[in-house]
Amino acid sequence: MYRDHRFAQRRMSDALDEALTPRQQARFARHVADCPECGPLLRSLIRLRGVLRSIATPSVPPEHSVVPGVLQRLRDEPGPGSAPARGSP
């Protein structure tokens, strides 16, 4: 189970992009169906992708899109277990 957990965690993005081989997809799907962490994470990422796609519509000119700002903020945010940025509380 742990080995598949690491496998699934490392391939979450590829699974979202449908870039896994059929064998990898089957292994990923089996794990996500049973894992109390990976299943909810995948569902959250699918919802997030849907929201981001809805605000990044072609009808919105790029200079008015919030996507670049959201992506930059995500890049700037420290990850779990990261030390806070200097000058931060």
DAKA-V726725 format. One record per backbone hydrogen bond with DSSP energy under -1.0 kcal/mol. NH is the residue of the N-H (numbers start at 1). CO is the residue of the C=O. E is the energy in kcal/mol with one decimal. If there is no record, write none. Layout:
[[NH,CO,E] [NH,CO,E]]
//
This chain:
[[5,1,-2.2] [6,2,-2.5] [7,3,-2.2] [8,4,-3.0] [9,5,-2.8] [10,6,-2.2] [15,11,-2.6] [16,12,-2.1] [17,13,-2.1] [18,15,-1.3] [19,14,-3.2] [25,21,-3.1] [26,22,-2.1] [27,23,-2.2] [28,24,-3.0] [29,25,-2.8] [30,26,-2.3] [31,27,-2.0] [32,28,-2.9] [33,29,-2.0] [34,31,-1.1] [35,31,-2.1] [39,35,-1.7] [41,37,-1.8] [42,38,-2.8] [43,39,-2.3] [44,40,-2.4] [45,41,-2.4] [46,42,-2.4] [47,43,-2.2] [48,44,-2.7] [49,45,-2.6] [50,46,-2.0] [51,47,-2.3] [52,48,-2.9] [53,49,-2.5] [54,50,-1.9] [55,51,-1.6] [56,52,-1.1] [60,57,-1.8] [64,61,-2.6] [65,62,-1.0] [70,66,-2.5] [71,67,-2.9] [72,68,-2.3] [73,69,-2.3] [74,70,-2.3] [75,71,-2.1] [76,72,-2.1] [77,73,-1.6] [82,79,-2.3] [88,85,-2.2]]
//
